Structures are given as structure tokens and as C-alpha cells.
Amino acid sequence: MATITRENIGLLNDKLTVTLTKEDYLSGFENSLKKYAKTANIPGFRKGMVPTGLVKKMYGQGVFSEEVLRKVEQEMNAYMTKEQIDIFAQPLPLENDANKLDMNNLSDYVFSFEIGLKPEFEVNLSKFEATRYVVTVTDAMIDDEIARLQTRFGKMTEPETVTTEDNVLNVTFTETDSKGNPVENGVSKDNSVLVKYFAEKFRKNLMDKKKDDVVLLQIKKAFEDKEAETILADLGLTKDDADKYFNMLITKVGLVEKAALDEELFKQIYPGNENIKTEADLRNEIKTEIEKYYAQSARNQVQDQIYHYLVDHVSMELPENFLKRWLQNGGEKPKTAEEAEAEYPSFSKQLKWTLISSKLSQDNKIEVLPEDIRNFAKMQLFSYMGNQLGALGDNQQWIDDYANRMMQDKKFVEDSYHRINAEKLFDALESQVKAKDESISADDFAKKLEHHHH
């Protein structure tokens, strides 16, 4: 009868040794040979009539090794289930008798494995207090949004000269030397740039320019860092090329004539909303939308605070040595010890969160049902269509068919499951923590978001 011994070899790190006697695997081996004989396709013999002895001679060693290893795995799984051992990943093989397996020399075989044990830990949110930021929506923010909408729904005109930073320039960048002579095999590419995207000091060089005028520039002087990076990327260059010279040929001067603030614009912005008759109505609606946007962002930020608090404050030990060896040998492609060492900090942080979220999901009875995933697929479809549900008409069958197709996509189902589970979990946790409101400007809130993404 098979025996299994367990030995501690480190922090949350045990060694399991499985010993098989020939009685454990012999009958299974003989049965496997008989099954093989029934299905083997060997010239000269009818299917199912191949002698077992011939099958054993031709395929026996492979069948034997497979049966012994199957039995080892079976015994291991039964033992861990009985002892309720909760492990990370899969057991890692240590010393074993795999190279000694011989169907002609039946004997006891010993296999050893290393396992990493999941830690026990407590999660307590009672001492945590979150800050819920309330962004102050100013008249200037509403003005900016109205100006953006007037531009979006405005009419493009083609003035003769550049007169304002709101002008749009269609240009061709051609790489040159410092004197404006084209460089052989240099970069040349069309682009479209708003005058306001140029560095403030440089903009005066563009005023009164017309179609077919050429401006010599260096990317690093003509644009601020962020815009320079965008332009360079579009030219297929890097920030190391920012000091290169270009002739910028203006091929077209454009200007968006902003839409008038009238009912025609209101209907374009909010089709179907009959309540917006005046500029004051428009401002109120925009203010409400901005407040909703920031309220959702603030809620996401509270959830982000919860995440960081849990990761930083839940005390948990991990079987570090085992996990590093698993990083080396447990994946499809083996890694060096140095690669595993470098990966371990981010891997262990992610693993810690996985353990915490799994425990909290269990404690809060978080459940993701097939219907949740199906509804998520439908909402994703509506999102793709820009919420233009009318385009689908009354074709509910088409929507259901789409959702059913997505339910057959294993990756979609898996990704959706994790996302829905996380949303449900954070909804539950948010309702359990204390939160104090704090007023904040939009700029300061944006800085908070930059520093707290996970």
C-alpha cells in the first residue's frame, strides 16, 4: 500500500514523499495494457485481436511509466485533499525514481515533491478611514466644456493667415540641417497641429503665416516636453532626436468657427432632451454631468485607497524560497535564479493581493453568476456602439445571440469574471469602511489620481 510522509523544510514549505509498492501500480499497468491491446492498430492483426504480450513488448515501458506516474499523482491529490493542504501552484518534483522505472524489474519506487503552503492571515478594515474627495465644479470648468462643445460642433473655415492659437495647421515636416537644407534620406511626414500646441515663446513665429510658408524649427524649442514627445513619436523618432532641425511647410491654415449658443446646438449636444432651452439650462446640465464624473472618479479613488491599505497593512508570510524556485521552474520557459529574484517583488505583491481578495470574496459571499457575465457582454456591446441603442431597433434576439457567442469565448469569460468579481468585492468593501468628505480642486484631484493607480 502506498505511503506518504510529510516533512517541513522551511517557512510554509514542506516535502512530501510518496512510496509506491508494486501492488499499488501492477493491476493498473496490466489493465492499461489490455485496453491498449483492444485499440492498438498493428499490421497483421485485426483491431482488438492484438496479443497483450506483443503490446507489452512494443509499448509496455511507456505504458508502465505512465501508470506509475499517474498513481503517484493520484495518491498525492488524495493525501492533500484528506489533510486539507492548501498549496500554491503545483508541487515541484525533487529527487525521485522516474529514471529507474522498469516494467521487467517491479519494485518499490520513491518520489519526493516540494510544496508551498498558503499562509493564514487576518483582514481588518475597522481601523481604516478613507477620504472621499468632492471636486469643486467651477464656472471656468463649465466654460471650458462649453467652448470644447462649441468647437466640436463648429464649422471648419480656411482663413488666409494665422491669427490665433486656435488655428489648425496642416503641415509637412522635412528634416534639414541647421540652415534649412534638406538632409539626404531624412524624415519627411505630414501632420496636423493646433497653434496652441506649440511652445508659447515659439507661437509668435507662426503669426501672419500663410499657406506655402516655411518655418525652420527644432522640435525641442518649438514644443514643450509632452507635445515634443508626441510629435517625435509621429515622426518615428525618440526624445534623443529632439535637437534635429525641420522645415515645416504650411499646406493649409484652418480655423473652427465655433457654433452659436442656441437651441440648435443644444439639440446636437443632447438629442432628445427637450428641457434645455437656454444657456443657463445648458450650464446646469453640464455641471451635473461633471459632478457625476468626478463622483465616480472619487469613488474609484476610495477603492484605490482600500486596495493600498490592505496590501500595505495586512501581515502575511509567504514561502519565499519555494516561490522563487517555482518562478524558475514552474512556467513554460525556465528562468535563471537572477531572473526569478528580479521578478519576485512584484510577483509577491500581486500574489498577496490575490490571497487577500480571495479571502474577502469568500467572507463577503461574492458570487459571479453566468447571467452577470452575459449582461456584462451586452453592456460592452452598447458601449462599443456609443450607447446608440436605437441603432439596434427592437432586435433583442441579435443582442442575446451576441451575448451567447461571447459566453463561448473562454478568455472573455475569464477576464469578465475577474472584473465583475473585483467590482462586486469593492462595492461590498466600500460600504464597510468609514469615509470623510474633503473638498478639492480638479487639478489637485488629478494629482491624487496620478499617485494612486494600481
C-alpha positions as CSV (number, residue, x, y, z in Angstrom):
1,M,0.0,0.0,0.0
2,A,1.3,3.5,-0.9
3,T,2.7,5.6,1.9
4,I,3.2,9.4,2.1
5,T,5.4,11.2,4.6
6,R,5.4,14.9,5.2
7,E,8.4,16.9,6.4
8,N,8.8,20.6,7.0
9,I,11.8,22.1,5.1
10,G,11.3,25.8,5.5
11,L,8.8,28.6,6.2
12,L,5.4,27.3,4.8
13,N,7.5,24.9,2.8
14,D,7.0,21.1,3.1
15,K,8.4,18.0,1.4
16,L,6.0,15.2,0.5
17,T,7.5,11.7,-0.2
18,V,5.4,9.1,-1.9
19,T,6.4,5.5,-1.8
20,L,4.7,3.0,-4.1
21,T,4.9,-0.8,-3.8
22,K,4.3,-3.0,-6.9
23,E,0.8,-3.8,-5.6
24,D,-0.1,-0.1,-6.0
25,Y,0.6,0.0,-9.7
26,L,0.7,-3.5,-11.1
27,S,-3.0,-4.1,-11.6
28,G,-3.4,-0.7,-13.2
29,F,-0.5,-1.4,-15.5
30,E,-2.0,-4.8,-16.6
31,N,-5.4,-3.2,-17.2
32,S,-3.8,-0.4,-19.2
33,L,-2.1,-3.0,-21.4
34,K,-5.4,-4.8,-22.0
35,K,-7.1,-1.6,-23.0
36,Y,-4.2,-0.7,-25.3
37,A,-4.4,-4.2,-27.0
38,K,-8.1,-3.6,-27.8
39,T,-7.4,-0.3,-29.6
40,A,-3.8,-0.9,-31.0
41,N,-3.5,-0.8,-34.7
42,I,-0.7,-3.2,-35.6
43,P,-0.2,-4.6,-39.2
44,G,-1.1,-8.3,-39.4
45,F,-3.6,-8.2,-36.6
46,R,-7.3,-7.3,-36.6
47,K,-8.2,-4.4,-34.3
48,G,-8.9,-5.7,-30.8
49,M,-7.1,-9.0,-31.5
50,V,-3.5,-8.0,-30.8
51,P,-1.9,-10.3,-28.2
52,T,-1.2,-8.5,-24.9
53,G,2.3,-9.9,-24.8
54,L,3.1,-8.2,-28.2
55,V,1.7,-4.9,-27.0
56,K,3.8,-5.2,-23.8
57,K,6.9,-5.8,-25.8
58,M,6.2,-2.9,-28.2
59,Y,4.7,-0.3,-25.9
60,G,4.9,-1.7,-22.4
61,Q,7.6,0.5,-20.9
62,G,5.8,3.7,-21.9
63,V,2.5,2.4,-20.6
64,F,4.3,1.3,-17.4
65,S,5.9,4.7,-16.7
66,E,2.6,6.5,-17.4
67,E,0.7,4.3,-15.0
68,V,3.3,4.7,-12.2
69,L,3.3,8.5,-12.6
70,R,-0.5,8.6,-12.7
71,K,-0.7,6.6,-9.5
72,V,1.8,8.9,-7.8
73,E,-0.3,11.9,-8.8
74,Q,-3.5,10.2,-7.7
75,E,-2.0,9.4,-4.2
76,M,-0.7,12.9,-3.8
77,N,-4.0,14.5,-4.7
78,A,-5.9,12.2,-2.3
79,Y,-3.5,12.9,0.5
80,M,-3.7,16.7,0.1
81,T,-7.5,16.6,-0.1
82,K,-7.7,14.4,3.0
83,E,-5.3,16.6,5.0
84,Q,-6.8,19.8,3.6
85,I,-3.5,21.2,2.5
86,D,-3.9,24.5,0.7
87,I,-0.9,25.0,-1.6
88,F,0.4,27.5,-4.1
89,A,0.6,26.4,-7.8
90,Q,1.7,22.8,-8.3
91,P,4.2,20.6,-6.3
92,L,7.8,20.9,-7.6
93,P,9.5,17.5,-8.2
94,L,12.6,16.8,-6.0
95,E,14.6,13.6,-6.1
96,N,12.7,10.6,-7.5
97,D,12.9,7.2,-9.1
98,A,11.5,8.2,-12.5
99,N,14.7,7.2,-14.3
100,K,14.6,3.8,-12.5
101,L,11.2,2.7,-13.8
102,D,11.5,-0.8,-15.3
103,M,8.5,-3.0,-16.2
104,N,10.8,-6.0,-16.0
105,N,12.0,-5.2,-12.6
106,L,9.0,-4.5,-10.4
107,S,9.9,-2.8,-7.1
108,D,9.1,0.0,-4.7
109,Y,9.5,3.5,-6.1
110,V,10.0,6.7,-4.2
111,F,9.0,10.2,-5.4
112,S,9.5,13.4,-3.5
113,F,7.9,16.8,-4.1
114,E,8.2,20.3,-2.6
115,I,5.0,22.2,-1.8
116,G,4.5,25.8,-0.8
117,L,1.7,26.4,1.7
118,K,-0.7,29.3,1.7
119,P,-0.4,31.4,4.9
120,E,-3.1,32.1,7.4
121,F,-3.8,35.8,7.9
122,E,-6.4,38.2,9.2
123,V,-8.0,41.1,7.4
124,N,-9.4,44.0,9.5
125,L,-10.8,47.2,7.9
126,S,-12.3,48.6,11.2
127,K,-9.3,51.0,11.8
128,F,-9.3,52.3,8.2
129,E,-10.8,55.6,7.3
130,A,-10.9,56.7,3.7
131,T,-11.0,60.1,2.2
132,R,-13.8,60.8,-0.3
133,Y,-12.8,63.8,-2.4
134,V,-15.5,66.1,-3.5
135,V,-14.3,68.1,-6.6
136,T,-15.5,71.7,-6.7
137,V,-17.0,72.3,-10.1
138,T,-16.2,75.9,-11.1
139,D,-17.7,78.3,-13.7
140,A,-14.3,78.1,-15.5
141,M,-14.6,74.3,-15.9
142,I,-18.1,74.7,-17.3
143,D,-16.9,77.5,-19.6
144,D,-14.1,75.2,-20.9
145,E,-16.5,72.4,-21.6
146,I,-18.9,74.7,-23.4
147,A,-16.1,76.0,-25.5
148,R,-15.0,72.5,-26.3
149,L,-18.5,71.6,-27.4
150,Q,-18.8,74.7,-29.5
151,T,-15.6,73.8,-31.3
152,R,-16.7,70.1,-31.7
153,F,-19.9,71.1,-33.3
154,G,-18.4,74.1,-35.1
155,K,-17.6,74.7,-38.8
156,M,-14.1,74.4,-40.2
157,T,-13.1,77.6,-42.2
158,E,-9.9,78.4,-44.1
159,P,-8.6,81.8,-43.3
160,E,-5.8,83.3,-45.3
161,T,-3.4,83.8,-42.4
162,V,-2.6,82.5,-38.9
163,T,-4.0,85.0,-36.4
164,T,-4.8,82.9,-33.2
165,E,-3.6,80.0,-31.2
166,D,-6.9,78.2,-32.2
167,N,-5.7,78.0,-35.8
168,V,-5.2,74.4,-37.1
169,L,-2.2,74.0,-39.4
170,N,-1.8,71.1,-41.9
171,V,2.0,70.9,-42.3
172,T,4.8,68.8,-43.8
173,F,7.9,68.2,-41.6
174,T,11.1,67.7,-43.6
175,E,14.4,67.0,-41.8
176,T,17.1,69.6,-42.6
177,D,20.5,70.8,-41.3
178,S,20.7,73.9,-39.1
179,K,20.5,76.2,-42.2
180,G,17.3,74.6,-43.6
181,N,19.0,72.4,-46.3
182,P,17.1,69.1,-46.6
183,V,19.1,66.1,-45.2
184,E,19.6,63.1,-47.6
185,N,17.3,60.2,-46.6
186,G,15.9,62.4,-43.8
187,V,12.5,62.1,-42.2
188,S,9.5,63.7,-44.1
189,K,5.9,63.4,-42.9
190,D,2.6,65.3,-42.9
191,N,0.9,66.2,-39.7
192,S,-1.9,68.4,-38.4
193,V,-1.2,70.7,-35.4
194,L,-3.0,73.3,-33.4
195,V,-1.0,76.5,-32.9
196,K,-1.7,76.3,-29.2
197,Y,0.3,73.0,-29.1
198,F,3.5,74.9,-29.9
199,A,5.6,76.3,-27.1
200,E,4.3,79.7,-26.0
201,K,7.5,81.5,-26.9
202,F,7.5,79.9,-30.4
203,R,4.0,80.8,-31.4
204,K,4.9,84.4,-32.4
205,N,6.9,82.8,-35.3
206,L,3.7,81.4,-36.7
207,M,1.5,84.6,-36.6
208,D,0.6,86.0,-40.1
209,K,2.0,82.9,-41.8
210,K,0.1,81.7,-44.9
211,K,-0.3,78.6,-46.9
212,D,3.0,77.5,-48.6
213,D,5.1,79.4,-46.0
214,V,8.0,77.5,-44.4
215,V,9.2,77.8,-40.8
216,L,12.6,76.3,-39.8
217,L,12.4,74.8,-36.3
218,Q,14.0,72.4,-33.7
219,I,11.5,70.1,-32.1
220,K,12.9,70.8,-28.6
221,K,12.5,74.5,-29.0
222,A,9.2,74.6,-30.9
223,F,7.3,72.3,-28.5
224,E,7.1,71.7,-24.7
225,D,8.2,68.3,-23.5
226,K,4.9,66.4,-23.7
227,E,4.0,67.8,-27.2
228,A,7.5,67.2,-28.4
229,E,7.3,63.6,-27.4
230,T,4.1,63.2,-29.4
231,I,5.5,64.9,-32.5
232,L,8.7,62.9,-32.3
233,A,6.8,59.6,-32.0
234,D,4.7,60.5,-35.0
235,L,7.9,61.2,-37.0
236,G,9.2,57.8,-35.9
237,L,11.9,59.4,-33.7
238,T,12.8,59.4,-30.0
239,K,13.5,62.2,-27.5
240,D,17.2,61.8,-28.3
241,D,16.3,63.3,-31.7
242,A,14.7,66.4,-30.2
243,D,17.5,68.7,-31.3
244,K,17.1,67.9,-35.0
245,Y,16.1,70.6,-37.4
246,F,13.0,70.5,-39.7
247,N,11.5,72.7,-42.3
248,M,7.8,72.9,-41.5
249,L,5.8,73.7,-44.7
250,I,2.3,75.0,-44.1
251,T,0.0,73.3,-46.5
252,K,-3.3,74.6,-45.1
253,V,-4.5,77.1,-42.5
254,G,-7.7,76.2,-40.8
255,L,-9.9,77.6,-38.0
256,V,-13.0,76.2,-36.4
257,E,-15.8,78.7,-36.3
258,K,-17.5,77.9,-33.0
259,A,-21.1,77.0,-33.0
260,A,-23.5,79.6,-31.6
261,L,-25.1,79.0,-28.2
262,D,-28.6,78.4,-29.4
263,E,-31.2,75.7,-29.4
264,E,-29.8,74.1,-32.5
265,L,-26.5,73.4,-30.6
266,F,-28.4,72.3,-27.5
267,K,-30.2,69.6,-29.6
268,Q,-26.9,68.5,-31.2
269,I,-25.3,68.1,-27.7
270,Y,-28.3,66.5,-26.0
271,P,-30.6,65.0,-28.7
272,G,-33.9,64.0,-27.2
273,N,-33.6,66.3,-24.2
274,E,-36.3,68.9,-24.6
275,N,-35.6,70.6,-21.2
276,I,-32.5,72.6,-22.4
277,K,-33.8,75.8,-23.9
278,T,-31.3,78.4,-22.6
279,E,-27.6,78.8,-21.9
280,A,-28.4,78.6,-18.2
281,D,-30.1,75.2,-18.8
282,L,-27.0,74.0,-20.7
283,R,-24.7,75.1,-17.9
284,N,-26.8,73.3,-15.3
285,E,-26.8,70.1,-17.3
286,I,-23.0,70.2,-17.9
287,K,-22.4,70.9,-14.3
288,T,-24.5,67.9,-13.3
289,E,-22.5,65.7,-15.8
290,I,-19.1,66.9,-14.5
291,E,-20.2,66.3,-10.9
292,K,-21.3,62.8,-11.8
293,Y,-18.0,62.1,-13.5
294,Y,-16.0,63.3,-10.5
295,A,-18.2,61.5,-8.0
296,Q,-17.5,58.2,-9.9
297,S,-13.8,59.1,-10.0
298,A,-13.8,59.8,-6.3
299,R,-15.5,56.5,-5.6
300,N,-12.8,54.7,-7.7
301,Q,-10.2,56.6,-5.7
302,V,-11.7,55.4,-2.4
303,Q,-11.5,51.9,-3.7
304,D,-7.9,52.5,-4.6
305,Q,-7.2,53.7,-1.0
306,I,-8.8,50.4,0.3
307,Y,-6.6,48.4,-2.0
308,H,-3.4,50.1,-0.9
309,Y,-4.4,49.9,2.8
310,L,-4.9,46.2,2.5
311,V,-1.7,45.4,0.6
312,D,0.3,47.6,3.0
313,H,-1.2,46.7,6.3
314,V,-2.3,43.0,6.1
315,S,0.5,41.0,7.7
316,M,1.3,37.9,5.7
317,E,4.2,35.5,5.4
318,L,5.0,33.7,2.2
319,P,7.2,30.7,1.3
320,E,9.7,32.9,-0.4
321,N,12.3,30.2,-1.3
322,F,9.7,27.9,-2.7
323,L,8.0,30.7,-4.8
324,K,11.4,31.8,-6.2
325,R,12.1,28.2,-7.3
326,W,8.6,28.0,-8.7
327,L,9.2,31.2,-10.7
328,Q,12.3,29.5,-12.1
329,N,10.9,26.1,-12.9
330,G,7.1,26.3,-12.9
331,G,6.4,28.2,-16.1
332,E,6.5,27.2,-19.7
333,K,10.0,28.6,-20.1
334,P,12.6,28.1,-17.3
335,K,14.2,31.2,-15.8
336,T,17.5,31.8,-14.2
337,A,17.9,32.4,-10.4
338,E,18.7,36.0,-11.2
339,E,15.5,36.5,-13.3
340,A,13.4,34.9,-10.6
341,E,15.0,37.2,-8.0
342,A,14.2,40.3,-10.0
343,E,10.6,39.3,-10.7
344,Y,9.8,38.2,-7.1
345,P,9.0,41.6,-5.5
346,S,6.2,42.5,-8.0
347,F,5.1,38.8,-8.2
348,S,4.8,38.5,-4.4
349,K,2.8,41.8,-4.1
350,Q,0.4,40.6,-6.8
351,L,0.2,37.2,-5.0
352,K,-0.6,38.9,-1.7
353,W,-3.4,40.8,-3.2
354,T,-4.8,37.6,-4.9
355,L,-4.9,35.9,-1.4
356,I,-6.5,38.9,0.3
357,S,-9.1,39.4,-2.4
358,S,-9.9,35.7,-2.5
359,K,-10.4,35.6,1.3
360,L,-12.5,38.8,1.2
361,S,-14.6,37.4,-1.7
362,Q,-15.3,34.3,0.4
363,D,-16.0,36.2,3.6
364,N,-18.4,38.6,1.8
365,K,-20.0,35.8,-0.2
366,I,-19.2,37.4,-3.5
367,E,-20.6,35.4,-6.4
368,V,-20.4,35.9,-10.1
369,L,-23.2,34.2,-12.0
370,P,-23.3,33.4,-15.7
371,E,-26.1,36.0,-16.0
372,D,-23.7,38.6,-14.7
373,I,-21.2,37.8,-17.4
374,R,-23.9,37.7,-20.1
375,N,-25.2,41.2,-19.0
376,F,-21.6,42.4,-19.0
377,A,-21.2,41.3,-22.6
378,K,-24.4,43.2,-23.5
379,M,-23.2,46.4,-21.8
380,Q,-19.9,46.1,-23.6
381,L,-21.8,45.9,-26.9
382,F,-23.8,49.0,-26.0
383,S,-20.6,50.8,-25.1
384,Y,-19.0,49.9,-28.4
385,M,-22.0,51.4,-30.1
386,G,-21.7,54.6,-28.1
387,N,-24.9,53.8,-26.3
388,Q,-26.8,54.3,-29.6
389,L,-29.3,51.6,-28.6
390,G,-31.7,52.9,-31.2
391,A,-29.4,51.5,-33.9
392,L,-30.3,48.0,-32.8
393,G,-34.0,48.7,-33.0
394,D,-36.1,46.1,-31.3
395,N,-33.7,43.3,-32.3
396,Q,-33.3,41.8,-28.8
397,Q,-32.6,38.4,-30.4
398,W,-29.5,39.8,-32.1
399,I,-28.3,41.2,-28.7
400,D,-28.9,37.9,-27.0
401,D,-27.1,36.0,-29.8
402,Y,-24.1,38.3,-29.4
403,A,-24.0,37.7,-25.6
404,N,-24.3,33.9,-26.1
405,R,-21.4,34.0,-28.6
406,M,-19.2,35.9,-26.1
407,M,-20.1,33.2,-23.4
408,Q,-18.3,30.7,-25.6
409,D,-15.1,32.8,-25.6
410,K,-13.1,31.3,-22.7
411,K,-10.8,34.3,-22.4
412,F,-13.7,36.8,-22.4
413,V,-15.5,34.8,-19.7
414,E,-12.4,34.5,-17.6
415,D,-11.5,38.2,-17.9
416,S,-15.1,39.3,-17.3
417,Y,-15.3,37.1,-14.2
418,H,-12.3,38.7,-12.6
419,R,-13.5,42.2,-13.4
420,I,-17.1,41.6,-12.2
421,N,-15.8,39.9,-9.1
422,A,-13.5,42.8,-8.3
423,E,-16.3,45.3,-8.8
424,K,-18.7,43.4,-6.5
425,L,-15.9,43.0,-3.9
426,F,-15.0,46.7,-3.8
427,D,-18.7,47.7,-3.7
428,A,-19.0,45.5,-0.6
429,L,-15.8,46.8,1.0
430,E,-16.7,50.4,0.3
431,S,-19.9,50.0,2.2
432,Q,-17.9,48.7,5.2
433,V,-15.3,51.5,5.6
434,K,-15.7,54.9,7.1
435,A,-15.1,57.8,4.7
436,K,-14.9,61.5,5.3
437,D,-15.6,64.0,2.6
438,E,-13.0,66.5,1.6
439,S,-13.4,69.3,-0.9
440,I,-10.6,69.5,-3.5
441,S,-9.9,71.3,-6.8
442,A,-9.9,69.4,-10.1
443,D,-6.2,70.0,-10.5
444,D,-5.3,68.7,-7.1
445,F,-7.6,65.7,-7.5
446,A,-5.8,64.9,-10.8
447,K,-2.5,64.8,-8.9
448,K,-4.0,62.4,-6.4
449,L,-5.0,60.1,-9.2
450,E,-1.5,60.2,-10.7
451,H,0.0,59.0,-7.5
452,H,-2.5,56.2,-6.6
453,H,-3.1,53.9,-9.5
454,H,-2.9,50.1,-9.0
